[in-house]
Amino acid sequence: MRKLFLLFVIASLSQFVQAQNNGNLFIIGGGERSDALMKQMIQTANLQSTDYIIVLPMASAIPDSGFKTLSGQMKKLGKHDIKNFNFSKHNVNDKKWLDSLASAKLIYILGGDQSRFMKSVLNTPVYAAIHKAYKNGSTIAGTSAGAAVMSKYMITGKQLLDTVYKETFNKLWDKNIEFEEGMGLLENTIIDQHFLKRNRYNRLISALAAHPDLICIGIDESTAIVVHGNKATVAGDSQVIRLAHPKELTKTDKGLLKFNQADFGIFAAGDVIDIMP
């Protein structure tokens, strides 16, 4: 009984914390970003004439090029100022930059390497400024690696039991998937990206087995989920996969994963997904 009570308290606190965030997440699975999808992102952010956009390019190996491509598209869709804040090359304690970041109505995280991004922001005032913006009503957006960083448990893409990188994972082994600490904007949801395009079912199943109490979401390219509170609405051209609640999760003596069944759903534009366990 005490255990059940503690689980109830933890779940209630998690829901309370998530409810305190007044902003939105616009999480894109990578690939091409259509003008229609980006217009929906701008509408989600509810940008007014005096509002501005800040791009965080730290995940990218070519940050200036990534910013140039994105800003070119955004300027076609509106007249809002768009700024490039590369904290990998700038003082993370710069109060002027931090205040601007915390006050931005739309913050966009470019793709690349999610671990590279987190090395730039984890345990810095930049991390806190992003959370402050989200709590105060801003929209935090990201694509590809910028999608992966949204989760508390961030998939790095590496396998712990196989030294050869395989973006799809070719085995369903226990304790094979590597996580690092992400932004934690999603406390109860693990995000994987480029999902259908790169056939990442094994990777997401591995994530579910590692954290069976969480919701695992695979977002395809040119597709997004728009998160507000405990719900996410699908947008874009392709589909989103949701995995949750594996039953009778075990492993064999050789470390092969097994479970009886799990929640499995495929969703397209306009569908609403529950992202709370």
Buried (B, 14 or more C-beta within 10 A) or exposed (E): EEEEEEEEEEBEEBBEEBEEBEBBBBBBBBBEBBEEBBEBBBEBBEBEEEBBBBBBBBBBEEBEEBBEEBBEEBEEEBEBEBBBBBBBEEEBEBEEBBEBBBBBBBBBBBBBBBBBBBBBBBEBBBBBBBBBBBBEEBBBBBBBBBBBBBBBBBBBBBBEEEEEEEEEBEBBBBEBBBBBBBBBBBBBBBBBBBBBBBEBBBBBBBBBBBBBEBBBBBBBBBBBBBBBEBEBBBBBBBBBBBBBBBEEBEBEEEEEBEBEEBBEBEBBBEBEBEBBB
